């Protein structure tokens, strides 16, 4: 009987003495596919210093420790030139974990290589943590909040990515550009639909198929405005074919880490 993750084959061979030799061979299970993580951090003036400090705590205490062998991670700023001058301030690709096979690996050599791989993994994670801290500390303040362009960039970052895809937006989610200022829009029952129709016509609704989305930092000057903006983003991500459950759209990072089921089907 076949077992999950294990392919067993029974080979029966006869020898001249008439004895029967039973040999079981097993194929080593392939390592689980890693995660592609993209984090965008809001550097606009509407995000206060204390809130950005909260973003750093969430990154250092929850998100960065969660990264595992085989993962790829990118952290970048949301600002006024996200689309035209995109450059992440931290990026890493972690090496996959070595998998031992008794059929092909020498145990002494494998153990030495595994220790070297683990040391390299620790070094890369520490370098990445330092880059994230430096980027958050020294990133320039922005006069605008171009979240929509950040999502277009996210589409490009996730394109042809075989890993599981997770997007974290650390922002108040108040789009503030010359084209769209969510604090000045007169919101009504059909405003979100109208905005999405305009964005579709401008090819500004990203394709985020299969992406698990988190929002931390969502806020506005009034509860009514926060509700309007939240409903817009809920509709946006649905049209973008992403997975954004309302429980993951919040003032702080909730329901982390992502469940295996967190992805659009």
DRENDO-736020 format. One record per residue (C-alpha): residue in one letter; x, y, z. Coordinates in steps of 0.5 Angstrom, whole numbers, plus 500, padded with zeros to 3 digits. Layout:
N
AXYZ
...
This chain:
265
X500500500
X503507498
X503512504
X503519503
X510522501
X513515501
X513511494
X515504496
X517498491
X518491493
X523488488
X523480489
X529477485
X531470485
X538467486
X542461484
X541458491
X533459490
X533464496
X528470495
X531477497
X526482498
X529489497
X525495499
X527502496
X524509497
X524515494
X525521498
X520526499
X521533495
X521538500
X515543501
X515549496
X517555500
X513562500
X514568496
X513574501
X512581499
X512587504
X510594503
X511599508
X507606508
X512612508
X507617507
X506623512
X499620514
X503615518
X506617524
X512615527
X509611533
X505607528
X511606523
X515603530
X509598530
X510596523
X518595525
X515591531
X511586527
X516585522
X521583527
X517579532
X512576527
X514576520
X522575520
X522569525
X517566520
X521565514
X524558513
X529555508
X527556501
X523562502
X524569498
X522575501
X522583499
X521589503
X519596500
X516602501
X510605499
X511612497
X510617491
X515614486
X513607488
X512605480
X517609477
X523608482
X522602485
X527599489
X526594495
X530596501
X531589503
X531582499
X533575501
X532568498
X534563503
X537556501
X533550501
X534545507
X538539505
X534533505
X538526506
X537520502
X541514504
X541512497
X545517495
X548521501
X554520505
X552521512
X559525514
X559529508
X551531509
X552533516
X558537514
X554540508
X548541513
X551545518
X554550513
X547551510
X544552517
X550557518
X549561511
X541561513
X542564519
X547569516
X542571511
X536572516
X541576520
X543581514
X536581512
X533583519
X539589519
X537591512
X530592514
X531595520
X536600516
X530601511
X525603516
X530608520
X532611514
X527611509
X525618506
X518621508
X513621502
X508627500
X504621497
X501614498
X501611492
X498604494
X495602487
X502603484
X505598489
X500593488
X502593480
X509592482
X507586487
X504583481
X510584477
X514581483
X509575484
X509573476
X511566475
X513565482
X512558484
X512559491
X506560495
X505568495
X504572501
X503580501
X503584507
X501592506
X503596512
X499602511
X493606513
X490604506
X489611505
X490612497
X493619497
X495621490
X494627485
X489622481
X486619487
X485622494
X481618499
X480623504
X477628499
X473623495
X465624497
X464617498
X457614497
X454607496
X457606488
X463610489
X467603490
X464600484
X465607480
X473607482
X474600480
X471601473
X476607472
X482603475
X480597470
X480602464
X487605466
X489597467
X491599474
X487593478
X493588479
X492581477
X494578484
X491571483
X493566488
X496571493
X494571500
X493578503
X494582510
X493589512
X496592518
X495599520
X488600517
X485607520
X482613518
X480620521
X473617522
X469610523
X465612517
X471614512
X475607515
X469603513
X468606506
X476605505
X475598507
X469596503
X473599497
X479595498
X475589499
X472590493
X479591489
X482585492
X476581490
X477583483
X484582483
X483575485
X487575491
X485572498
X483578503
X479576509
X476581512
X479579519
X486580516
X484587514
X486591521
X489596525
X494591527
X497584524
X492579526
X491571524
X499571523
X502566520
X498565514
X494558514
X495553508
X488555506
X490562505
X490563498
X485564492
X483558488
